[in-house]
Amino acid sequence: PERLSLELVEAATLAEEAVAAALSGVERPERWTIERAVVAERVRADRVQMRQALRNLIANALQAQPEGGRVRVELAREGDEHVLAVLDDGPGI
């Protein structure tokens, strides 16, 4: 595994970059409504790896709903931890 390059990252910017990356190259992105619920201001993370992980989760949510639907990206703080969630209206596994 690569060594982590931890830094304080703006959570809203991280979410926007991941959404943009997930939608790039997607045909007819208007089929999805992507909600952002970013409550945390900053997170201590490896920006590149966290953005990639979040992008992958969002891309999976889009693929789970090939005809379109809703995707919700949440970044929040719960006590001493940050919680990241990507929710969709797909059929589940």
Number of C-alpha atoms within 10 A of each C-alpha: 3 5 6 11 11 13 12 12 16 16 21 19 14 21 23 15 16 24 22 12 18 21 18 10 9 11 8 10 14 11 14 18 13 18 14 16 14 19 14 17 14 19 21 14 17 16 19 13 14 16 20 17 13 22 23 16 19 27 19 15 24 25 12 17 18 11 10 18 17 16 21 16 21 19 22 18 15 9 7 6 9 14 14 14 14 18 15 21 14 17 7 8 4
